[in-house]
Amino acid sequence: MSDKIVKMVPFHCARPKGACKKCARLAEEGEKYCLISLQSSAQERARPMMTIEIDGEDVLTEFDLKKTFKNEGEAREYALKIGLEIPI
């Protein structure tokens, strides 16, 4: 589908919050700017899901976490380099 940079608490699996040690550690660190790849497939693969606004409508979609950024500046620099918009 497409890539987006969003501010969120990152998690890497489709299990409920706290069920995975890596996801629990990420939750403790708090929100970060993240590069996600929105997915739309009929494959039987467990992916995390989120609601995101697309063309003014809220859409529930699967996504893959591709990258987390150390701070907003790093996220903005990356977005500018690859031509992505970043939410304010």
Rosetta constraint file for C-alpha pairs under 8 A:
AtomPair CA 1 CA 37 HARMONIC 7.18 0.50
AtomPair CA 1 CA 38 HARMONIC 5.55 0.50
AtomPair CA 1 CA 39 HARMONIC 5.55 0.50
AtomPair CA 1 CA 40 HARMONIC 6.70 0.50
AtomPair CA 2 CA 37 HARMONIC 5.71 0.50
AtomPair CA 2 CA 38 HARMONIC 5.46 0.50
AtomPair CA 2 CA 39 HARMONIC 7.57 0.50
AtomPair CA 3 CA 35 HARMONIC 6.77 0.50
AtomPair CA 3 CA 36 HARMONIC 5.58 0.50
AtomPair CA 3 CA 37 HARMONIC 4.34 0.50
AtomPair CA 3 CA 38 HARMONIC 6.07 0.50
AtomPair CA 3 CA 84 HARMONIC 7.96 0.50
AtomPair CA 4 CA 35 HARMONIC 5.71 0.50
AtomPair CA 4 CA 36 HARMONIC 5.48 0.50
AtomPair CA 4 CA 37 HARMONIC 6.51 0.50
AtomPair CA 4 CA 38 HARMONIC 7.59 0.50
AtomPair CA 4 CA 84 HARMONIC 6.90 0.50
AtomPair CA 4 CA 85 HARMONIC 7.55 0.50
AtomPair CA 4 CA 86 HARMONIC 7.55 0.50
AtomPair CA 5 CA 33 HARMONIC 6.51 0.50
AtomPair CA 5 CA 34 HARMONIC 5.38 0.50
AtomPair CA 5 CA 35 HARMONIC 4.46 0.50
AtomPair CA 5 CA 36 HARMONIC 6.25 0.50
AtomPair CA 5 CA 75 HARMONIC 7.53 0.50
AtomPair CA 5 CA 79 HARMONIC 7.54 0.50
AtomPair CA 5 CA 84 HARMONIC 7.53 0.50
AtomPair CA 5 CA 85 HARMONIC 7.44 0.50
AtomPair CA 5 CA 86 HARMONIC 5.71 0.50
AtomPair CA 5 CA 87 HARMONIC 7.53 0.50
AtomPair CA 6 CA 33 HARMONIC 5.56 0.50
AtomPair CA 6 CA 34 HARMONIC 5.44 0.50
AtomPair CA 6 CA 35 HARMONIC 6.63 0.50
AtomPair CA 6 CA 36 HARMONIC 7.46 0.50
AtomPair CA 6 CA 86 HARMONIC 7.02 0.50
AtomPair CA 6 CA 87 HARMONIC 6.80 0.50
AtomPair CA 7 CA 31 HARMONIC 6.23 0.50
AtomPair CA 7 CA 32 HARMONIC 5.42 0.50
AtomPair CA 7 CA 33 HARMONIC 4.33 0.50
AtomPair CA 7 CA 34 HARMONIC 6.13 0.50
AtomPair CA 8 CA 30 HARMONIC 7.95 0.50
AtomPair CA 8 CA 31 HARMONIC 4.79 0.50
AtomPair CA 8 CA 32 HARMONIC 5.62 0.50
AtomPair CA 8 CA 33 HARMONIC 6.44 0.50
AtomPair CA 8 CA 34 HARMONIC 6.95 0.50
AtomPair CA 9 CA 26 HARMONIC 7.02 0.50
AtomPair CA 9 CA 27 HARMONIC 5.86 0.50
AtomPair CA 9 CA 30 HARMONIC 5.52 0.50
AtomPair CA 9 CA 31 HARMONIC 4.20 0.50
AtomPair CA 9 CA 32 HARMONIC 6.11 0.50
AtomPair CA 10 CA 23 HARMONIC 7.49 0.50
AtomPair CA 10 CA 26 HARMONIC 6.13 0.50
AtomPair CA 10 CA 27 HARMONIC 6.91 0.50
AtomPair CA 10 CA 31 HARMONIC 6.98 0.50
AtomPair CA 10 CA 32 HARMONIC 6.96 0.50
AtomPair CA 10 CA 34 HARMONIC 7.16 0.50
AtomPair CA 10 CA 65 HARMONIC 7.60 0.50
AtomPair CA 10 CA 68 HARMONIC 7.78 0.50
AtomPair CA 11 CA 22 HARMONIC 7.73 0.50
AtomPair CA 11 CA 23 HARMONIC 4.90 0.50
AtomPair CA 11 CA 26 HARMONIC 6.39 0.50
AtomPair CA 11 CA 27 HARMONIC 7.35 0.50
AtomPair CA 11 CA 48 HARMONIC 7.91 0.50
AtomPair CA 11 CA 65 HARMONIC 7.67 0.50
AtomPair CA 12 CA 22 HARMONIC 7.65 0.50
AtomPair CA 12 CA 23 HARMONIC 6.28 0.50
AtomPair CA 12 CA 48 HARMONIC 7.35 0.50
AtomPair CA 12 CA 64 HARMONIC 7.80 0.50
AtomPair CA 12 CA 65 HARMONIC 6.55 0.50
AtomPair CA 13 CA 20 HARMONIC 7.82 0.50
AtomPair CA 13 CA 23 HARMONIC 7.37 0.50
AtomPair CA 13 CA 46 HARMONIC 7.71 0.50
AtomPair CA 13 CA 47 HARMONIC 6.36 0.50
AtomPair CA 13 CA 48 HARMONIC 5.83 0.50
AtomPair CA 14 CA 46 HARMONIC 5.83 0.50
AtomPair CA 14 CA 47 HARMONIC 5.02 0.50
AtomPair CA 14 CA 48 HARMONIC 4.23 0.50
AtomPair CA 14 CA 49 HARMONIC 7.42 0.50
AtomPair CA 15 CA 19 HARMONIC 6.17 0.50
AtomPair CA 15 CA 20 HARMONIC 7.04 0.50
AtomPair CA 15 CA 48 HARMONIC 7.68 0.50
AtomPair CA 16 CA 20 HARMONIC 7.98 0.50
AtomPair CA 17 CA 23 HARMONIC 6.87 0.50
AtomPair CA 17 CA 24 HARMONIC 6.84 0.50
AtomPair CA 18 CA 23 HARMONIC 6.37 0.50
AtomPair CA 18 CA 24 HARMONIC 4.80 0.50
AtomPair CA 19 CA 23 HARMONIC 7.56 0.50
AtomPair CA 19 CA 24 HARMONIC 7.34 0.50
AtomPair CA 20 CA 24 HARMONIC 6.15 0.50
AtomPair CA 21 CA 25 HARMONIC 6.24 0.50
AtomPair CA 22 CA 26 HARMONIC 6.29 0.50
AtomPair CA 23 CA 27 HARMONIC 6.12 0.50
AtomPair CA 24 CA 28 HARMONIC 6.36 0.50
AtomPair CA 25 CA 29 HARMONIC 6.57 0.50
AtomPair CA 26 CA 30 HARMONIC 6.77 0.50
AtomPair CA 27 CA 31 HARMONIC 7.70 0.50
AtomPair CA 32 CA 68 HARMONIC 6.73 0.50
AtomPair CA 32 CA 69 HARMONIC 6.64 0.50
AtomPair CA 32 CA 70 HARMONIC 7.31 0.50
AtomPair CA 32 CA 71 HARMONIC 7.05 0.50
AtomPair CA 33 CA 68 HARMONIC 6.02 0.50
AtomPair CA 33 CA 69 HARMONIC 5.53 0.50
AtomPair CA 33 CA 70 HARMONIC 7.67 0.50
AtomPair CA 33 CA 71 HARMONIC 6.81 0.50
AtomPair CA 33 CA 72 HARMONIC 6.48 0.50
AtomPair CA 33 CA 75 HARMONIC 6.35 0.50
AtomPair CA 34 CA 65 HARMONIC 7.17 0.50
AtomPair CA 34 CA 66 HARMONIC 7.53 0.50
AtomPair CA 34 CA 67 HARMONIC 5.69 0.50
AtomPair CA 34 CA 68 HARMONIC 4.38 0.50
AtomPair CA 34 CA 69 HARMONIC 6.09 0.50
AtomPair CA 34 CA 75 HARMONIC 7.70 0.50
AtomPair CA 35 CA 65 HARMONIC 6.36 0.50
AtomPair CA 35 CA 66 HARMONIC 5.50 0.50
AtomPair CA 35 CA 67 HARMONIC 5.00 0.50
AtomPair CA 35 CA 68 HARMONIC 6.24 0.50
AtomPair CA 36 CA 63 HARMONIC 6.30 0.50
AtomPair CA 36 CA 64 HARMONIC 5.63 0.50
AtomPair CA 36 CA 65 HARMONIC 4.63 0.50
AtomPair CA 36 CA 66 HARMONIC 5.38 0.50
AtomPair CA 36 CA 67 HARMONIC 7.08 0.50
AtomPair CA 37 CA 63 HARMONIC 5.41 0.50
AtomPair CA 37 CA 64 HARMONIC 5.17 0.50
AtomPair CA 37 CA 65 HARMONIC 6.50 0.50
AtomPair CA 37 CA 66 HARMONIC 6.69 0.50
AtomPair CA 38 CA 61 HARMONIC 6.72 0.50
AtomPair CA 38 CA 62 HARMONIC 6.04 0.50
AtomPair CA 38 CA 63 HARMONIC 4.40 0.50
AtomPair CA 38 CA 64 HARMONIC 6.62 0.50
AtomPair CA 39 CA 61 HARMONIC 6.72 0.50
AtomPair CA 39 CA 62 HARMONIC 5.14 0.50
AtomPair CA 39 CA 63 HARMONIC 5.11 0.50
AtomPair CA 39 CA 64 HARMONIC 7.19 0.50
AtomPair CA 40 CA 61 HARMONIC 6.96 0.50
AtomPair CA 40 CA 62 HARMONIC 6.46 0.50
AtomPair CA 47 CA 62 HARMONIC 5.94 0.50
AtomPair CA 47 CA 63 HARMONIC 6.46 0.50
AtomPair CA 47 CA 64 HARMONIC 6.96 0.50
AtomPair CA 48 CA 62 HARMONIC 5.78 0.50
AtomPair CA 48 CA 63 HARMONIC 5.98 0.50
AtomPair CA 48 CA 64 HARMONIC 7.18 0.50
AtomPair CA 49 CA 60 HARMONIC 6.76 0.50
AtomPair CA 49 CA 61 HARMONIC 5.45 0.50
AtomPair CA 49 CA 62 HARMONIC 4.31 0.50
AtomPair CA 49 CA 63 HARMONIC 5.98 0.50
AtomPair CA 50 CA 60 HARMONIC 5.60 0.50
AtomPair CA 50 CA 61 HARMONIC 5.68 0.50
AtomPair CA 50 CA 62 HARMONIC 6.57 0.50
AtomPair CA 50 CA 63 HARMONIC 7.46 0.50
AtomPair CA 51 CA 58 HARMONIC 6.10 0.50
AtomPair CA 51 CA 59 HARMONIC 5.31 0.50
AtomPair CA 51 CA 60 HARMONIC 4.30 0.50
AtomPair CA 51 CA 61 HARMONIC 6.27 0.50
AtomPair CA 52 CA 58 HARMONIC 5.47 0.50
AtomPair CA 52 CA 59 HARMONIC 5.46 0.50
AtomPair CA 52 CA 60 HARMONIC 6.53 0.50
AtomPair CA 52 CA 61 HARMONIC 7.39 0.50
AtomPair CA 53 CA 57 HARMONIC 5.22 0.50
AtomPair CA 53 CA 58 HARMONIC 4.39 0.50
AtomPair CA 53 CA 59 HARMONIC 6.08 0.50
AtomPair CA 54 CA 58 HARMONIC 6.33 0.50
AtomPair CA 54 CA 59 HARMONIC 6.66 0.50
AtomPair CA 69 CA 74 HARMONIC 6.10 0.50
AtomPair CA 69 CA 75 HARMONIC 5.70 0.50
AtomPair CA 70 CA 74 HARMONIC 6.51 0.50
AtomPair CA 70 CA 75 HARMONIC 7.81 0.50
AtomPair CA 71 CA 75 HARMONIC 6.49 0.50
AtomPair CA 72 CA 76 HARMONIC 6.09 0.50
AtomPair CA 73 CA 77 HARMONIC 6.13 0.50
AtomPair CA 74 CA 78 HARMONIC 6.24 0.50
AtomPair CA 75 CA 79 HARMONIC 6.08 0.50
AtomPair CA 75 CA 86 HARMONIC 7.96 0.50
AtomPair CA 76 CA 80 HARMONIC 6.09 0.50
AtomPair CA 76 CA 86 HARMONIC 6.76 0.50
AtomPair CA 77 CA 81 HARMONIC 6.23 0.50
AtomPair CA 78 CA 82 HARMONIC 6.35 0.50
AtomPair CA 79 CA 83 HARMONIC 5.66 0.50
AtomPair CA 79 CA 84 HARMONIC 4.67 0.50
AtomPair CA 79 CA 85 HARMONIC 6.32 0.50
AtomPair CA 79 CA 86 HARMONIC 6.69 0.50
AtomPair CA 80 CA 84 HARMONIC 6.30 0.50
AtomPair CA 80 CA 85 HARMONIC 7.64 0.50
